[in-house]
Amino acid sequence: MNQARPETWLFDLGNSRAKAARLEHGAPVDVTAFDWGSPDFVAALQAHLARWPSPGRVCVASVASGARAQQVRAVLATFAPGRVEWPRTPRRAGGVVNRYAKPERLGIDRFLAMLAVHASAPGAGVVVGCGTAMTLDCVTAEGEHAEGMITLSPIGMLQALQGATAIADRNPDAFTGATGDDTALALQAGCWASAGALVEWFVARCKERHAATRVGVHGGWAERLAAWLARDGCDVEVLDHPVLRGLALWAEESGIGR
């Protein structure tokens, strides 16, 4: 007689938000995002989790700060799960090979997103993370992590310019997003073009070197980036929770959290 699988919770703790999900049939369901900056973050997370079945296992992928991760640890402790796993990025899992000299230093969010992309369809693919930073990674048809980059997001570029220049001293509207201000428009255009052009260059490079034909973007500003790229003739897919999907696949295949 087959035993029922234990209730499994999945968490993707990023720099801007925390996502929680339940694992069903190898995929995340009931995905909910929580803003770290919300004054009722802990209460909202606890109230939400209280509506779910009690977990037998919990898998947490985190690139958040220690203080923020501790908030989640404290909430999870109140539910007394059978086991909580905070996996580190491995050398290989789910058919994806991590080529970092020290594999644990590759962000687990990047690794899991590549795992999800690699598992979704045959062939090489590019995955672009649109979070606090912008990450660009290429996974080959054989599962090798072939290329990787990290850079500022458009918002990060604007913040860097605001901090490093005197533009705002002369024009207080420059960094407010005012649509009627020429400098504000120029700053927005420059920062978004910088991000978009890097994606286009990276995609072209990976297509030539690794025959990558699939491009996926994910994160808080992924849809805006996809729209910018589409206007330039570069079609991409907006991915649905690839970090959680990769974590679900890894949990199912390797047994983490069991």
BAPAMAR-108852 format. One record per residue: residue number from 1; x, z, y of N, C-alpha, C in turn; residue in three letters. Coordinates in Angstrom, 1 decimal, always signed. Layout:
seq/n.east/n.up/n.north/ca.east/ca.up/ca.north/c.east/c.up/c.north/type
NUM/X/Z/Y/X/Z/Y/X/Z/Y/ALA $
...
This chain:
seq/n.east/n.up/n.north/ca.east/ca.up/ca.north/c.east/c.up/c.north/type
1/+0.8/+0.0/-1.2/+0.0/+0.0/+0.0/+0.9/+0.0/+1.3/MET $
2/+0.6/-0.9/+2.2/+1.4/-1.1/+3.4/+1.1/+0.0/+4.4/ASN $
3/+2.1/+0.6/+4.9/+1.8/+1.6/+6.0/+1.7/+0.9/+7.3/GLN $
4/+0.8/+1.5/+8.2/+0.6/+0.9/+9.5/+1.9/+1.1/+10.3/ALA $
5/+2.2/+0.1/+11.1/+3.3/+0.2/+12.0/+3.0/+1.3/+13.1/ARG $
6/+4.0/+2.1/+13.4/+3.8/+3.1/+14.5/+3.5/+2.4/+15.8/PRO $
7/+2.8/+3.1/+16.6/+2.5/+2.7/+18.0/+3.9/+2.6/+18.7/GLU $
8/+4.2/+1.5/+19.4/+5.4/+1.3/+20.1/+5.2/+1.0/+21.5/THR $
9/+5.9/+1.7/+22.4/+5.9/+1.4/+23.8/+7.2/+0.8/+24.2/TRP $
10/+7.1/-0.2/+25.2/+8.3/-0.9/+25.7/+8.4/-0.7/+27.2/LEU $
11/+9.6/-0.5/+27.7/+9.8/-0.3/+29.1/+11.0/-1.2/+29.6/PHE $
12/+10.7/-1.8/+30.7/+11.7/-2.6/+31.4/+11.9/-1.9/+32.8/ASP $
13/+13.0/-1.2/+32.9/+13.3/-0.5/+34.2/+14.3/-1.3/+35.0/LEU $
14/+13.8/-2.0/+36.1/+14.6/-2.8/+37.0/+15.0/-2.0/+38.2/GLY $
15/+15.6/-2.7/+39.1/+16.0/-2.1/+40.4/+14.8/-1.9/+41.4/ASN $
16/+13.8/-2.7/+41.3/+12.7/-2.6/+42.2/+11.4/-2.0/+41.6/SER $
17/+11.2/-2.3/+40.3/+10.0/-1.9/+39.6/+10.3/-1.4/+38.2/ARG $
18/+9.4/-0.7/+37.6/+9.4/-0.3/+36.2/+8.2/-0.9/+35.6/ALA $
19/+8.4/-1.6/+34.4/+7.3/-2.2/+33.7/+7.1/-1.4/+32.4/LYS $
20/+5.8/-1.2/+32.0/+5.5/-0.6/+30.7/+4.6/-1.5/+30.0/ALA $
21/+4.8/-1.5/+28.6/+3.9/-2.3/+27.8/+3.8/-1.7/+26.4/ALA $
22/+2.8/-2.2/+25.6/+2.7/-1.8/+24.2/+3.1/-3.0/+23.4/ARG $
23/+3.6/-2.7/+22.2/+4.1/-3.8/+21.3/+3.0/-4.0/+20.3/LEU $
24/+2.5/-5.3/+20.2/+1.5/-5.7/+19.3/+1.8/-7.1/+18.7/GLU $
25/+1.9/-7.2/+17.4/+2.2/-8.5/+16.8/+3.4/-9.2/+17.4/HIS $
26/+4.5/-8.4/+17.6/+5.7/-8.9/+18.1/+5.8/-9.3/+19.5/GLY $
27/+4.8/-8.9/+20.3/+4.8/-9.3/+21.7/+4.3/-8.1/+22.6/ALA $
28/+4.7/-8.1/+23.9/+4.3/-7.0/+24.8/+2.8/-7.3/+25.2/PRO $
29/+2.0/-6.3/+25.2/+0.6/-6.4/+25.7/+0.4/-5.2/+26.7/VAL $
30/-0.7/-5.3/+27.5/-1.1/-4.3/+28.4/+0.1/-4.0/+29.4/ASP $
31/+0.8/-5.1/+29.9/+1.9/-4.9/+30.8/+1.5/-4.5/+32.1/VAL $
32/+2.1/-3.4/+32.6/+1.8/-2.8/+33.9/+3.1/-2.5/+34.7/THR $
33/+3.1/-2.9/+36.0/+4.3/-2.6/+36.8/+4.0/-1.5/+37.7/ALA $
34/+5.1/-0.7/+38.0/+5.0/+0.5/+38.9/+6.2/+0.4/+39.8/PHE $
35/+5.9/+0.5/+41.1/+6.9/+0.4/+42.2/+7.6/+1.7/+42.3/ASP $
36/+9.0/+1.7/+42.2/+9.8/+2.9/+42.3/+9.5/+3.6/+43.6/TRP $
37/+9.3/+2.8/+44.6/+9.1/+3.4/+46.0/+7.8/+4.1/+46.2/GLY $
38/+6.9/+4.0/+45.3/+5.5/+4.6/+45.5/+5.6/+6.1/+45.4/SER $
39/+5.0/+6.8/+46.4/+5.1/+8.3/+46.4/+4.5/+8.9/+45.2/PRO $
40/+3.6/+8.2/+44.5/+2.9/+8.8/+43.3/+3.4/+8.1/+42.1/ASP $
41/+4.6/+7.6/+42.1/+5.2/+6.9/+40.9/+5.0/+7.7/+39.6/PHE $
42/+5.5/+8.9/+39.6/+5.4/+9.7/+38.4/+4.0/+10.0/+37.9/VAL $
43/+3.1/+10.3/+38.8/+1.7/+10.6/+38.5/+1.0/+9.4/+38.0/ALA $
44/+1.3/+8.2/+38.6/+0.6/+7.0/+38.2/+1.1/+6.6/+36.8/ALA $
45/+2.4/+6.7/+36.6/+2.9/+6.3/+35.3/+2.3/+7.2/+34.2/LEU $
46/+2.3/+8.5/+34.5/+1.8/+9.5/+33.5/+0.3/+9.3/+33.2/GLN $
47/-0.4/+9.0/+34.2/-1.9/+8.8/+34.0/-2.1/+7.5/+33.2/ALA $
48/-1.3/+6.5/+33.5/-1.5/+5.3/+32.8/-1.2/+5.4/+31.3/HIS $
49/+0.0/+6.0/+31.0/+0.4/+6.2/+29.6/-0.6/+7.1/+28.8/LEU $
50/-1.2/+8.0/+29.5/-2.1/+8.9/+28.8/-3.3/+8.2/+28.2/ALA $
51/-3.6/+7.0/+28.7/-4.7/+6.2/+28.2/-4.3/+5.4/+26.9/ARG $
52/-3.0/+5.4/+26.6/-2.5/+4.6/+25.4/-2.5/+5.5/+24.2/TRP $
53/-2.5/+4.9/+23.0/-2.3/+5.7/+21.8/-0.9/+6.4/+21.8/PRO $
54/-0.8/+7.5/+21.2/+0.4/+8.3/+21.2/+1.5/+7.5/+20.5/SER $
55/+2.7/+7.4/+21.0/+3.7/+6.5/+20.4/+4.5/+7.2/+19.3/PRO $
56/+4.8/+6.3/+18.3/+5.8/+6.8/+17.3/+7.2/+6.4/+17.7/GLY $
57/+7.3/+5.4/+18.6/+8.6/+5.0/+19.0/+8.5/+4.4/+20.4/ARG $
58/+9.6/+4.5/+21.1/+9.6/+4.0/+22.5/+11.0/+3.3/+22.7/VAL $
59/+11.0/+2.1/+23.2/+12.2/+1.3/+23.5/+12.3/+1.1/+25.0/CYS $
60/+13.4/+1.5/+25.6/+13.6/+1.4/+27.0/+14.8/+0.5/+27.4/VAL $
61/+14.6/-0.6/+28.1/+15.7/-1.4/+28.6/+15.8/-1.1/+30.1/ALA $
62/+17.0/-0.5/+30.5/+17.1/-0.1/+31.9/+18.4/-0.6/+32.5/SER $
63/+18.2/-1.1/+33.8/+19.3/-1.3/+34.7/+19.1/-0.5/+36.0/VAL $
64/+18.1/+0.4/+35.9/+17.8/+1.3/+37.0/+18.8/+2.3/+37.2/ALA $
65/+18.8/+3.0/+38.4/+19.8/+4.1/+38.6/+19.5/+5.3/+37.7/SER $
66/+20.4/+6.1/+37.5/+20.3/+7.3/+36.7/+19.1/+8.2/+37.1/GLY $
67/+19.0/+8.3/+38.4/+17.9/+9.2/+39.0/+16.5/+8.6/+38.6/ALA $
68/+16.4/+7.3/+38.7/+15.1/+6.7/+38.4/+14.8/+6.7/+36.9/ARG $
69/+15.9/+6.4/+36.2/+15.7/+6.5/+34.7/+15.3/+7.9/+34.3/ALA $
70/+15.8/+8.9/+34.9/+15.4/+10.3/+34.6/+14.0/+10.6/+34.9/GLN $
71/+13.4/+9.9/+35.9/+12.0/+10.1/+36.1/+11.2/+9.6/+34.9/GLN $
72/+11.6/+8.5/+34.3/+10.9/+8.0/+33.2/+11.1/+8.9/+32.0/VAL $
73/+12.3/+9.4/+31.8/+12.6/+10.3/+30.7/+11.7/+11.5/+30.7/ARG $
74/+11.6/+12.0/+31.9/+10.7/+13.2/+32.1/+9.3/+13.0/+31.7/ALA $
75/+8.8/+11.8/+32.1/+7.4/+11.5/+31.8/+7.2/+11.3/+30.3/VAL $
76/+8.2/+10.6/+29.7/+8.1/+10.3/+28.2/+8.2/+11.6/+27.4/LEU $
77/+8.9/+12.6/+27.9/+9.0/+13.9/+27.2/+7.7/+14.6/+27.1/ALA $
78/+6.8/+14.3/+28.0/+5.5/+15.0/+27.9/+4.6/+14.4/+26.8/THR $
79/+5.0/+13.2/+26.3/+4.2/+12.6/+25.3/+4.8/+12.8/+23.9/PHE $
80/+5.9/+13.5/+23.8/+6.5/+13.8/+22.6/+6.6/+12.7/+21.5/ALA $
81/+7.1/+11.5/+21.9/+7.2/+10.4/+21.0/+8.2/+10.8/+19.9/PRO $
82/+7.9/+10.1/+18.7/+8.8/+10.3/+17.6/+10.2/+10.0/+17.8/GLY $
83/+10.5/+9.0/+18.6/+11.9/+8.6/+18.9/+11.9/+7.7/+20.1/ARG $
84/+12.9/+7.9/+21.0/+13.1/+7.1/+22.2/+14.4/+6.5/+22.1/VAL $
85/+14.5/+5.2/+22.3/+15.8/+4.5/+22.3/+16.0/+3.9/+23.6/GLU $
86/+17.3/+4.0/+24.1/+17.8/+3.4/+25.3/+18.9/+2.5/+24.9/TRP $
87/+18.6/+1.3/+24.3/+19.7/+0.5/+23.8/+20.6/-0.1/+24.8/PRO $
88/+21.9/-0.2/+24.4/+22.9/-0.9/+25.3/+23.0/-2.3/+24.8/ARG $
89/+23.5/-3.1/+25.7/+23.6/-4.6/+25.4/+24.6/-4.8/+24.2/THR $
90/+24.1/-5.4/+23.2/+25.0/-5.6/+22.0/+25.9/-6.8/+22.1/PRO $
91/+26.7/-7.0/+21.1/+27.5/-8.2/+21.0/+26.6/-9.4/+20.6/ARG $
92/+25.7/-9.1/+19.7/+24.8/-10.2/+19.2/+23.5/-9.6/+18.8/ARG $
93/+22.4/-10.3/+19.0/+21.1/-9.9/+18.5/+20.1/-11.0/+18.7/ALA $
94/+19.2/-11.2/+17.8/+18.2/-12.2/+17.9/+18.7/-13.6/+18.0/GLY $
95/+19.9/-13.8/+17.4/+20.5/-15.2/+17.5/+21.2/-15.5/+18.8/GLY $
96/+21.3/-14.5/+19.7/+22.0/-14.7/+21.0/+23.4/-13.9/+20.9/VAL $
97/+24.4/-14.6/+21.3/+25.8/-14.0/+21.2/+26.3/-13.7/+22.6/VAL $
98/+26.6/-12.5/+22.9/+27.1/-12.0/+24.2/+28.6/-12.2/+24.2/ASN $
99/+29.1/-13.0/+25.2/+30.5/-13.3/+25.3/+31.3/-12.5/+26.3/ARG $
100/+30.6/-11.4/+26.8/+31.4/-10.5/+27.7/+32.5/-9.8/+26.9/TYR $
101/+33.6/-9.6/+27.5/+34.7/-8.9/+26.8/+34.3/-7.5/+26.4/ALA $
102/+33.5/-6.9/+27.3/+32.9/-5.6/+27.0/+31.4/-5.8/+27.0/LYS $
103/+30.8/-6.0/+25.8/+29.4/-6.5/+25.8/+28.4/-5.6/+26.5/PRO $
104/+28.7/-4.3/+26.5/+27.7/-3.4/+27.1/+27.6/-3.6/+28.6/GLU $
105/+28.6/-4.3/+29.2/+28.6/-4.5/+30.7/+27.7/-5.7/+31.1/ARG $
106/+27.2/-6.5/+30.2/+26.2/-7.5/+30.5/+24.9/-6.8/+30.7/LEU $
107/+24.3/-7.0/+31.8/+23.0/-6.3/+32.0/+22.0/-6.6/+30.9/GLY $
108/+21.4/-5.5/+30.4/+20.5/-5.7/+29.2/+19.3/-6.5/+29.6/ILE $
109/+18.9/-6.5/+30.9/+17.8/-7.4/+31.3/+18.2/-8.8/+31.2/ASP $
110/+19.4/-9.2/+31.5/+19.8/-10.6/+31.4/+19.9/-11.0/+29.9/ARG $
111/+20.4/-10.1/+29.1/+20.5/-10.4/+27.7/+19.2/-10.6/+27.0/PHE $
112/+18.2/-9.7/+27.3/+16.9/-9.8/+26.7/+16.1/-11.0/+27.2/LEU $
113/+16.3/-11.4/+28.5/+15.7/-12.6/+29.0/+16.2/-13.8/+28.3/ALA $
114/+17.5/-13.9/+28.0/+18.1/-15.0/+27.3/+17.6/-15.0/+25.8/MET $
115/+17.4/-13.8/+25.2/+16.9/-13.7/+23.9/+15.5/-14.3/+23.8/LEU $
116/+14.7/-14.0/+24.8/+13.3/-14.5/+24.8/+13.3/-16.0/+25.0/ALA $
117/+14.1/-16.5/+25.9/+14.2/-18.0/+26.1/+14.7/-18.7/+24.9/VAL $
118/+15.7/-18.2/+24.3/+16.3/-18.8/+23.1/+15.3/-18.8/+21.9/HIS $
119/+14.5/-17.8/+21.8/+13.5/-17.7/+20.7/+12.3/-18.6/+21.0/ALA $
120/+12.0/-18.9/+22.2/+10.8/-19.6/+22.6/+10.7/-21.1/+22.2/SER $
121/+11.9/-21.7/+22.1/+11.9/-23.2/+21.8/+13.4/-23.6/+21.5/ALA $
122/+13.6/-24.6/+20.7/+14.9/-25.1/+20.4/+15.6/-25.7/+21.6/PRO $
123/+16.9/-25.7/+21.6/+17.7/-26.3/+22.6/+18.3/-25.3/+23.6/GLY $
124/+19.2/-25.7/+24.4/+19.8/-24.9/+25.4/+18.8/-24.6/+26.6/ALA $
125/+19.0/-23.5/+27.2/+18.1/-23.2/+28.4/+18.8/-22.4/+29.4/GLY $
126/+18.3/-22.4/+30.6/+18.8/-21.7/+31.8/+17.7/-20.7/+32.2/VAL $
127/+18.1/-19.5/+32.5/+17.1/-18.4/+32.9/+17.6/-17.8/+34.2/VAL $
128/+16.8/-17.8/+35.2/+17.1/-17.3/+36.5/+16.3/-16.0/+36.8/VAL $
129/+16.9/-14.9/+37.0/+16.3/-13.7/+37.4/+16.1/-13.5/+38.9/GLY $
130/+14.9/-13.3/+39.3/+14.6/-13.2/+40.8/+14.3/-11.8/+41.1/CYS $
131/+15.2/-10.9/+41.2/+15.0/-9.5/+41.5/+15.7/-9.1/+42.7/GLY $
132/+16.2/-7.9/+42.7/+17.0/-7.4/+43.9/+18.3/-8.3/+44.0/THR $
133/+18.8/-8.7/+42.9/+19.9/-9.7/+42.9/+19.3/-11.0/+42.2/ALA $
134/+19.9/-12.1/+42.4/+19.6/-13.3/+41.6/+20.6/-13.5/+40.5/MET $
135/+20.2/-13.6/+39.3/+21.1/-13.8/+38.2/+20.8/-15.2/+37.6/THR $
136/+21.8/-15.9/+37.1/+21.7/-17.2/+36.5/+22.5/-17.2/+35.2/LEU $
137/+21.8/-17.5/+34.1/+22.5/-17.5/+32.8/+22.1/-18.7/+32.0/ASP $
138/+23.0/-19.2/+31.2/+22.7/-20.3/+30.3/+23.0/-19.9/+28.9/CYS $
139/+22.0/-20.1/+28.0/+22.2/-19.9/+26.6/+22.1/-21.2/+25.9/VAL $
140/+23.1/-21.5/+25.0/+23.2/-22.8/+24.3/+22.2/-22.8/+23.2/THR $
141/+22.1/-24.0/+22.6/+21.2/-24.2/+21.5/+21.5/-23.3/+20.3/ALA $
142/+22.8/-23.0/+20.2/+23.3/-22.2/+19.1/+23.2/-20.7/+19.5/GLU $
143/+22.8/-20.4/+20.7/+22.6/-19.0/+21.1/+23.8/-18.3/+21.8/GLY $
144/+24.8/-19.1/+22.2/+25.9/-18.6/+22.9/+25.6/-18.4/+24.4/GLU $
145/+26.0/-17.3/+25.0/+25.9/-17.1/+26.4/+27.0/-17.9/+27.0/HIS $
146/+26.7/-19.1/+27.5/+27.8/-20.0/+28.0/+28.2/-19.8/+29.4/ALA $
147/+27.3/-19.5/+30.3/+27.5/-19.4/+31.7/+26.7/-18.3/+32.3/GLU $
148/+27.3/-17.6/+33.3/+26.5/-16.6/+34.0/+27.0/-16.3/+35.4/GLY $
149/+26.1/-16.0/+36.3/+26.4/-15.7/+37.7/+25.4/-14.7/+38.3/MET $
150/+25.9/-13.9/+39.2/+25.1/-13.0/+40.0/+25.4/-13.2/+41.4/ILE $
151/+24.3/-13.2/+42.2/+24.4/-13.4/+43.7/+23.3/-12.6/+44.4/THR $
152/+23.3/-12.7/+45.7/+22.3/-12.1/+46.5/+21.0/-12.8/+46.4/LEU $
153/+19.9/-12.1/+46.4/+18.6/-12.7/+46.6/+18.4/-13.2/+48.0/SER $
154/+17.5/-14.1/+48.4/+17.3/-14.4/+49.8/+17.0/-13.2/+50.7/PRO $
155/+16.3/-12.2/+50.2/+16.1/-11.0/+51.0/+17.4/-10.3/+51.2/ILE $
156/+18.2/-10.2/+50.1/+19.5/-9.6/+50.2/+20.4/-10.3/+51.2/GLY $
157/+20.3/-11.6/+51.2/+21.1/-12.4/+52.2/+20.7/-12.1/+53.6/MET $
158/+19.4/-12.0/+53.8/+18.9/-11.6/+55.2/+19.3/-10.3/+55.6/LEU $
159/+19.3/-9.3/+54.7/+19.7/-7.9/+55.0/+21.2/-7.9/+55.3/GLN $
160/+22.0/-8.7/+54.5/+23.4/-8.7/+54.8/+23.7/-9.3/+56.2/ALA $
161/+23.0/-10.4/+56.5/+23.2/-11.0/+57.9/+22.8/-10.0/+59.0/LEU $
162/+21.7/-9.3/+58.7/+21.2/-8.4/+59.8/+22.3/-7.2/+60.0/GLN $
163/+22.9/-6.8/+58.9/+23.8/-5.7/+59.0/+25.2/-6.1/+59.5/GLY $
164/+25.6/-7.4/+59.3/+26.9/-7.9/+59.6/+27.0/-8.7/+60.9/ALA $
165/+25.9/-9.0/+61.5/+25.9/-9.8/+62.7/+25.1/-9.1/+63.9/THR $
166/+25.3/-9.6/+65.1/+24.5/-9.1/+66.2/+23.3/-9.9/+66.6/ALA $
167/+22.8/-10.7/+65.6/+21.7/-11.6/+65.9/+20.5/-10.9/+66.4/ILE $
168/+20.2/-9.7/+65.8/+19.0/-8.9/+66.2/+19.2/-8.3/+67.5/ALA $
169/+20.4/-8.1/+68.0/+20.6/-7.6/+69.4/+20.1/-8.6/+70.4/ASP $
170/+20.3/-9.8/+70.1/+19.8/-10.9/+71.1/+18.4/-11.3/+70.9/ARG $
171/+18.0/-11.2/+69.6/+16.6/-11.7/+69.2/+16.0/-10.7/+68.3/ASN $
172/+15.2/-9.7/+68.8/+14.6/-8.7/+67.9/+13.6/-9.3/+66.9/PRO $
173/+13.1/-10.5/+67.1/+12.2/-11.1/+66.1/+12.9/-11.8/+65.0/ASP $
174/+14.2/-11.9/+65.0/+14.9/-12.8/+64.1/+14.7/-12.4/+62.6/ALA $
175/+14.6/-11.1/+62.4/+14.5/-10.6/+61.0/+13.1/-10.0/+60.6/PHE $
176/+12.2/-10.3/+61.4/+10.8/-9.8/+61.2/+10.0/-10.8/+60.4/THR $
177/+10.5/-12.0/+60.1/+9.7/-13.0/+59.5/+8.7/-13.7/+60.4/GLY $
178/+8.9/-13.5/+61.7/+8.0/-14.2/+62.6/+8.0/-15.7/+62.5/ALA $
179/+6.8/-16.3/+62.3/+6.8/-17.7/+62.0/+6.9/-18.5/+63.3/THR $
180/+6.8/-17.9/+64.5/+6.9/-18.6/+65.7/+8.2/-18.5/+66.3/GLY $
181/+9.2/-17.9/+65.7/+10.5/-17.7/+66.2/+11.5/-18.7/+65.5/ASP $
182/+12.2/-19.5/+66.3/+13.1/-20.5/+65.7/+14.2/-19.8/+64.9/ASP $
183/+14.8/-18.7/+65.4/+15.9/-18.1/+64.7/+15.4/-17.5/+63.4/THR $
184/+14.3/-16.9/+63.4/+13.7/-16.4/+62.2/+13.5/-17.5/+61.1/ALA $
185/+12.9/-18.6/+61.6/+12.7/-19.7/+60.7/+14.0/-20.3/+60.2/LEU $
186/+15.1/-20.3/+61.0/+16.4/-20.8/+60.6/+17.0/-19.9/+59.5/ALA $
187/+16.8/-18.6/+59.7/+17.4/-17.6/+58.8/+16.7/-17.7/+57.4/LEU $
188/+15.4/-17.8/+57.5/+14.6/-17.9/+56.2/+15.0/-19.2/+55.5/GLN $
189/+15.0/-20.3/+56.3/+15.4/-21.6/+55.7/+16.7/-21.6/+55.0/ALA $
190/+17.7/-21.0/+55.7/+19.1/-21.0/+55.2/+19.2/-20.1/+54.0/GLY $
191/+18.6/-19.0/+54.0/+18.7/-18.1/+52.8/+18.0/-18.6/+51.6/CYS $
192/+16.8/-19.2/+51.8/+16.1/-19.8/+50.6/+16.8/-21.0/+50.1/TRP $
193/+17.3/-21.8/+51.1/+18.0/-23.0/+50.7/+19.3/-22.7/+49.9/ALA $
194/+20.0/-21.6/+50.3/+21.2/-21.2/+49.6/+20.9/-20.8/+48.2/SER $
195/+19.8/-20.0/+48.0/+19.4/-19.7/+46.6/+19.0/-20.9/+45.8/ALA $
196/+18.1/-21.7/+46.4/+17.6/-22.9/+45.7/+18.7/-23.9/+45.4/GLY $
197/+19.6/-24.1/+46.3/+20.7/-25.1/+46.0/+21.6/-24.6/+44.9/ALA $
198/+21.9/-23.2/+44.9/+22.7/-22.7/+43.8/+22.0/-22.9/+42.4/LEU $
199/+20.7/-22.7/+42.4/+20.0/-22.9/+41.1/+20.1/-24.4/+40.7/VAL $
200/+19.9/-25.3/+41.6/+20.0/-26.7/+41.3/+21.4/-27.1/+40.8/GLU $
201/+22.4/-26.5/+41.5/+23.8/-26.8/+41.0/+24.0/-26.3/+39.7/TRP $
202/+23.6/-25.0/+39.4/+23.8/-24.4/+38.1/+23.1/-25.1/+37.0/PHE $
203/+21.9/-25.6/+37.3/+21.1/-26.3/+36.3/+21.8/-27.6/+36.0/VAL $
204/+22.2/-28.3/+37.0/+22.9/-29.6/+36.8/+24.2/-29.4/+36.0/ALA $
205/+24.9/-28.3/+36.3/+26.2/-28.0/+35.6/+25.9/-27.7/+34.1/ARG $
206/+24.9/-26.9/+33.8/+24.5/-26.6/+32.5/+23.9/-27.7/+31.7/CYS $
207/+23.2/-28.6/+32.4/+22.7/-29.8/+31.7/+23.9/-30.7/+31.2/LYS $
208/+24.9/-30.8/+32.1/+26.0/-31.7/+31.8/+26.9/-31.1/+30.7/GLU $
209/+27.1/-29.8/+30.8/+28.1/-29.1/+29.9/+27.4/-28.7/+28.6/ARG $
210/+26.2/-28.3/+28.6/+25.5/-27.7/+27.4/+24.2/-28.4/+27.0/HIS $
211/+23.9/-29.5/+27.7/+22.6/-30.2/+27.4/+21.4/-29.3/+27.6/ALA $
212/+21.5/-28.4/+28.6/+20.3/-27.5/+28.9/+19.2/-28.3/+29.6/ALA $
213/+18.0/-28.3/+29.0/+16.9/-29.1/+29.6/+15.8/-28.1/+30.0/THR $
214/+15.8/-26.9/+29.6/+14.7/-25.9/+29.9/+15.2/-25.0/+31.0/ARG $
215/+14.4/-24.7/+32.0/+14.8/-23.8/+33.1/+13.6/-22.9/+33.3/VAL $
216/+13.9/-21.6/+33.2/+12.9/-20.6/+33.4/+13.3/-19.6/+34.5/GLY $
217/+12.3/-19.2/+35.3/+12.6/-18.2/+36.4/+11.6/-17.1/+36.2/VAL $
218/+12.1/-15.9/+36.6/+11.2/-14.7/+36.4/+11.6/-13.7/+37.5/HIS $
219/+10.7/-12.8/+37.7/+10.9/-11.7/+38.7/+10.0/-11.8/+39.9/GLY $
220/+10.2/-10.9/+40.8/+9.3/-10.7/+41.9/+9.1/-11.9/+42.8/GLY $
221/+10.1/-12.7/+43.0/+9.9/-13.8/+43.9/+10.1/-15.2/+43.2/TRP $
222/+9.9/-15.1/+41.9/+10.1/-16.3/+41.0/+9.1/-17.5/+41.4/ALA $
223/+7.9/-17.1/+41.7/+6.9/-18.2/+42.0/+7.3/-18.9/+43.3/GLU $
224/+7.8/-18.1/+44.3/+8.2/-18.7/+45.6/+9.4/-19.6/+45.4/ARG $
225/+10.4/-19.2/+44.5/+11.5/-20.0/+44.2/+11.1/-21.3/+43.5/LEU $
226/+10.2/-21.1/+42.5/+9.7/-22.3/+41.8/+9.1/-23.3/+42.7/ALA $
227/+8.3/-22.8/+43.7/+7.7/-23.7/+44.6/+8.7/-24.4/+45.5/ALA $
228/+9.7/-23.7/+45.9/+10.8/-24.3/+46.7/+11.5/-25.4/+45.9/TRP $
229/+11.8/-25.1/+44.6/+12.5/-26.1/+43.8/+11.7/-27.3/+43.5/LEU $
230/+10.4/-27.1/+43.3/+9.5/-28.2/+43.0/+9.4/-29.2/+44.2/ALA $
231/+9.5/-28.7/+45.4/+9.5/-29.5/+46.6/+10.7/-30.4/+46.6/ARG $
232/+11.8/-29.9/+46.0/+13.1/-30.6/+45.9/+13.2/-31.4/+44.6/ASP $
233/+12.1/-31.5/+43.8/+12.1/-32.3/+42.6/+12.7/-31.6/+41.4/GLY $
234/+12.9/-30.3/+41.5/+13.5/-29.6/+40.3/+12.4/-28.7/+39.7/CYS $
235/+11.8/-29.1/+38.6/+10.7/-28.4/+38.0/+11.2/-27.3/+37.1/ASP $
236/+10.6/-26.1/+37.2/+11.0/-25.0/+36.4/+9.8/-24.3/+35.9/VAL $
237/+9.9/-23.5/+34.9/+8.8/-22.7/+34.4/+8.9/-21.2/+34.8/GLU $
238/+7.8/-20.7/+35.3/+7.8/-19.3/+35.7/+7.5/-18.5/+34.4/VAL $
239/+8.5/-17.7/+34.0/+8.4/-17.0/+32.7/+7.6/-15.7/+32.8/LEU $
240/+6.9/-15.4/+31.7/+6.0/-14.3/+31.7/+6.7/-13.1/+31.0/ASP $
241/+7.2/-12.1/+31.8/+7.8/-10.9/+31.3/+8.9/-11.2/+30.2/HIS $
242/+9.9/-12.0/+30.5/+10.9/-12.3/+29.4/+11.7/-11.1/+29.0/PRO $
243/+12.0/-10.1/+29.9/+12.7/-9.0/+29.5/+12.0/-8.2/+28.4/VAL $
244/+10.7/-7.9/+28.7/+9.9/-7.2/+27.7/+9.7/-8.0/+26.4/LEU $
245/+9.6/-9.4/+26.6/+9.4/-10.2/+25.4/+10.7/-10.2/+24.5/ARG $
246/+11.8/-10.2/+25.2/+13.1/-10.1/+24.5/+13.2/-8.7/+23.8/GLY $
247/+12.8/-7.7/+24.5/+12.9/-6.3/+23.9/+12.0/-6.2/+22.7/LEU $
248/+10.8/-6.8/+22.8/+9.9/-6.8/+21.7/+10.5/-7.5/+20.5/ALA $
249/+11.1/-8.6/+20.7/+11.7/-9.4/+19.6/+12.8/-8.5/+19.0/LEU $
250/+13.7/-7.9/+19.8/+14.8/-7.2/+19.3/+14.3/-5.9/+18.6/TRP $
251/+13.3/-5.3/+19.1/+12.7/-4.1/+18.4/+12.2/-4.5/+17.0/ALA $
252/+11.5/-5.6/+16.9/+11.0/-6.0/+15.7/+12.0/-6.4/+14.7/GLU $
253/+13.1/-7.1/+15.1/+14.1/-7.7/+14.2/+15.1/-6.7/+13.8/GLU $
254/+15.6/-5.8/+14.8/+16.7/-4.9/+14.5/+16.2/-3.5/+14.2/SER $
255/+15.0/-3.2/+14.5/+14.5/-1.9/+14.2/+14.8/-0.8/+15.2/GLY $
256/+15.3/-1.2/+16.4/+15.6/-0.2/+17.4/+14.3/+0.6/+17.7/ILE $
257/+14.4/+1.8/+17.9/+13.3/+2.7/+18.2/+12.6/+3.1/+16.9/GLY $
258/+13.0/+2.7/+15.7/+12.3/+3.1/+14.5/+12.9/+4.4/+14.0/ARG $
